[in-house]
Amino acid sequence: MSFALREPFTQERKKDPVELEFQVFRMQEDVKRIAKKWDVIGVDQTKDDNLVIVFKSDSEDRCNIMLNDCESSFKGKWDFSIQVMYPDRDTIHIGDIKGPENKGYGSICINYLKELAKDKNIPYITGDIAERDWDHVDRLVHFYEKHNFNIDIDYDDKSGTIVWNQA
C-alpha cells in the first residue's frame, strides 16, 4: 500500500497537539480497515486541520473518490464522496457529490480526482448542474471556478455544464 501526503498536510497546525495525536492514532487504525476494501490514495488535511484519509474504488466504467475524517473512527462508511463515470477514454464525468459542505472535503476530493485524470491520461472532467442543485448553484459555481473548471450556466433553464481540461 502506498499513498502520498499532499501539500496542505505540511501547513502550520492550529490543532492542539494532543488532539492531533489522537487523530494520528485513529488514522493508523482506520487506514488498516479502509485498505481491506478500498485503495487508500492519500492522507490530507482539511481547512479545520483535521486529518483525512482519501480512498477510492475504481472499475472499468466507474470510480468513487471517498474521504474519511479522522476526527472520529471509521465506521465502514465514507464521510464524503465524488462519484464519477468514464463515458469514454477521454472523459471523467462527475455523477454526484455527496457529503457535508464547507469542510474542505470537496476541494480535497476534486484535487485527487484531477490527479486520477492525469494518472490515467484523461484530458477532461465534465459534469452537469441540474435543477435539483439550484438552491446552491452560486456555491457550486464558486467551487468549480476555484478549481479551474469552465462553467456554462443557463439561468432560465436552471441547468449547466462544467468542464475541466488538463491541457
Rosetta blueprint (number, residue, H / E / L):
1 M L
2 S L
3 F L
4 A E
5 L E
6 R L
7 E H
8 P H
9 F H
10 T H
11 Q L
12 E L
13 R L
14 K L
15 K L
16 D L
17 P H
18 V H
19 E H
20 L H
21 E H
22 F H
23 Q H
24 V H
25 F H
26 R H
27 M H
28 Q H
29 E H
30 D H
31 V H
32 K H
33 R H
34 I H
35 A H
36 K L
37 K L
38 W L
39 D E
40 V E
41 I E
42 G E
43 V E
44 D E
45 Q E
46 T L
47 K L
48 D L
49 D L
50 N L
51 L E
52 V E
53 I E
54 V E
55 F E
56 K E
57 S E
58 D E
59 S L
60 E L
61 D L
62 R E
63 C E
64 N E
65 I E
66 M E
67 L E
68 N E
69 D E
70 C L
71 E L
72 S L
73 S L
74 F L
75 K L
76 G L
77 K L
78 W L
79 D L
80 F E
81 S E
82 I E
83 Q E
84 V E
85 M E
86 Y E
87 P E
88 D E
89 R L
90 D L
91 T E
92 I E
93 H E
94 I E
95 G E
96 D E
97 I E
98 K E
99 G L
100 P L
101 E L
102 N L
103 K L
104 G L
105 Y H
106 G H
107 S H
108 I H
109 C H
110 I H
111 N H
112 Y H
113 L H
114 K H
115 E H
116 L H
117 A H
118 K H
119 D H
120 K L
121 N L
122 I L
123 P L
124 Y E
125 I E
126 T E
127 G E
128 D E
129 I E
130 A L
131 E H
132 R H
133 D H
134 W H
135 D H
136 H H
137 V H
138 D H
139 R H
140 L H
141 V H
142 H H
143 F H
144 Y H
145 E H
146 K H
147 H L
148 N L
149 F L
150 N E
151 I E
152 D E
153 I E
154 D E
155 Y L
156 D L
157 D L
158 K L
159 S E
160 G E
161 T E
162 I E
163 V E
164 W E
165 N E
166 Q L
167 A L
